[in-house]
Amino acid sequence: MRFVFRHYPQSDHPHAERAAEAAEAAGAQRRFWPFHDTLFGHQSHLEDAHLRQYAARVGLDMERYDYEMRDRVYLQRVREHASGAEQLGIRTMPAFFVNGTLTDVSFGMRHLEEAIERALLAAR
């Protein structure tokens, strides 16, 4: 099993792309998951000032953070993630693949569980 996180900022969320950039900046300082958790706990407060507060809270080097955010260092990476998701047919997050096949969980996680069970049986 492999867990992979990719950004897919939704266009209807005005701060999603910027939040994804900030998460990448945190990741470059090995603080991605604490920053990620903070973002998900504050999804309605993702303006730049809030992102900066979260960065400080998780212990980022703020001089580096400010520089990288100002210069949009991670924008291309975030957009590549979104483009890749679109090419794979992903329309929403989270998205799950089982042995390379996109598994729709929009009506519940049971579909994912069944796909995993089928893959395990086939592997025996």
C-alpha positions as CSV (number, residue, x, y, z in Angstrom):
1,M,0.0,0.0,0.0
2,R,1.2,3.5,-0.8
3,F,-0.3,6.8,0.4
4,V,0.5,9.7,-1.9
5,F,-0.7,13.3,-1.3
6,R,-1.2,15.5,-4.2
7,H,-2.6,19.0,-4.3
8,Y,-5.9,19.6,-6.2
9,P,-7.0,23.0,-5.2
10,Q,-10.6,23.6,-6.1
11,S,-11.2,26.6,-8.3
12,D,-14.3,27.6,-6.3
13,H,-12.2,28.1,-3.2
14,P,-10.4,31.5,-3.5
15,H,-7.5,30.6,-1.2
16,A,-7.0,26.9,-2.0
17,E,-4.1,27.3,-4.4
18,R,-2.3,29.7,-2.1
19,A,-2.8,27.2,0.8
20,A,-1.3,24.4,-1.3
21,E,1.7,26.6,-2.0
22,A,2.1,27.2,1.8
23,A,1.8,23.5,2.5
24,E,4.7,22.9,0.0
25,A,6.7,25.6,1.7
26,A,6.1,23.8,5.0
27,G,7.0,20.5,3.3
28,A,10.4,21.9,2.2
29,Q,11.1,22.5,5.9
30,R,9.9,19.0,6.8
31,R,6.7,20.3,8.5
32,F,4.2,19.3,5.8
33,W,1.9,17.1,8.0
34,P,1.7,19.5,11.0
35,F,0.9,22.3,8.5
36,H,-1.6,20.1,6.6
37,D,-3.4,19.3,9.8
38,T,-3.6,22.9,10.8
39,L,-5.0,23.8,7.3
40,F,-7.7,21.2,7.6
41,G,-8.6,22.4,11.0
42,H,-9.0,26.0,9.8
43,Q,-10.5,25.6,6.2
44,S,-12.5,28.8,6.4
45,H,-9.4,30.9,7.4
46,L,-6.8,30.5,4.6
47,E,-6.0,34.1,3.7
48,D,-2.2,34.9,3.5
49,A,-2.1,36.4,7.0
50,H,-3.7,33.2,8.4
51,L,-1.3,31.0,6.4
52,R,1.6,32.9,7.8
53,Q,0.3,32.5,11.4
54,Y,0.0,28.7,10.8
55,A,3.6,28.6,9.4
56,A,4.9,30.3,12.5
57,R,2.8,28.0,14.8
58,V,4.3,24.8,13.2
59,G,7.8,26.2,13.6
60,L,8.9,27.2,10.1
61,D,11.8,29.4,9.3
62,M,9.7,32.5,8.7
63,E,12.3,34.4,6.6
64,R,12.5,31.4,4.2
65,Y,8.7,31.0,4.2
66,D,8.1,34.7,3.4
67,Y,10.7,34.5,0.6
68,E,9.2,31.4,-1.0
69,M,5.7,32.6,-0.7
70,R,6.5,36.0,-2.1
71,D,8.4,34.4,-5.1
72,R,5.7,31.8,-5.6
73,V,8.4,29.1,-5.5
74,Y,5.9,26.2,-5.3
75,L,3.2,27.5,-7.7
76,Q,4.3,25.4,-10.6
77,R,4.4,22.2,-8.5
78,V,0.9,22.8,-7.2
79,R,-0.4,23.4,-10.7
80,E,1.4,20.2,-12.0
81,H,-0.4,18.3,-9.3
82,A,-3.8,19.6,-10.3
83,S,-3.0,19.0,-14.0
84,G,-2.0,15.4,-13.2
85,A,-5.2,14.9,-11.3
86,E,-7.3,16.1,-14.2
87,Q,-5.4,13.8,-16.6
88,L,-6.2,10.8,-14.4
89,G,-9.9,11.7,-14.4
90,I,-10.0,13.0,-10.8
91,R,-12.8,15.4,-10.2
92,T,-12.8,15.7,-6.5
93,M,-10.7,14.9,-3.4
94,P,-10.0,12.6,-1.8
95,A,-9.3,10.2,-4.7
96,F,-8.3,6.6,-4.3
97,F,-6.7,4.2,-6.7
98,V,-6.6,0.5,-6.2
99,N,-4.0,-1.2,-8.4
100,G,-4.2,1.8,-10.8
101,T,-8.0,2.0,-11.0
102,L,-9.8,5.1,-9.7
103,T,-12.3,4.0,-7.1
104,D,-15.3,6.3,-6.6
105,V,-16.0,6.9,-2.9
106,S,-18.6,9.7,-3.5
107,F,-21.3,7.5,-2.0
108,G,-19.2,6.1,0.8
109,M,-16.1,4.2,1.6
110,R,-17.7,0.8,1.0
111,H,-16.6,0.9,-2.7
112,L,-13.0,1.4,-1.6
113,E,-13.2,-1.4,0.9
114,E,-14.7,-3.8,-1.7
115,A,-12.0,-2.8,-4.3
116,I,-9.3,-3.5,-1.8
117,E,-10.9,-6.9,-0.9
118,R,-11.0,-7.9,-4.6
119,A,-7.4,-6.9,-5.1
120,L,-6.3,-8.9,-2.0
121,L,-8.2,-12.0,-3.2
122,A,-6.7,-11.7,-6.7
123,A,-3.2,-11.5,-5.2
124,R,-3.5,-14.8,-3.4
